[in-house]
C-alpha cells in the first residue's frame, strides 16, 4: 500500500514541478528582455560604455550611468 501511495504522490508532484519550472523560465525571459531594452536605450544615447541599471523588482525606471558615474533616467 505504501508503494502505491508514494507512486500516486510522485505523479501529483511531477506536473506541479513542471508548472513551477515553466513559470520561472517565463519570468526570467521577461526580465532579460526588459534588461536588454534598458541596455539598448543607454547604448543608443551614448552613455559610458552602455552602463545601465534597472531595479530587480517592480517596474522601476531604467537608469543610465554617465561618464562621471552619476545615474540619470534613461530616455524613452
Secondary structure, DSSP 8 states (H G I E B T S, - for coil): -HHHHHHHHHHHHHHHHHHHHHHHHHHHHHHHHHHHHHHHHHHHTT-GGG-EE--SSSS---EEE-TTS-EEE---
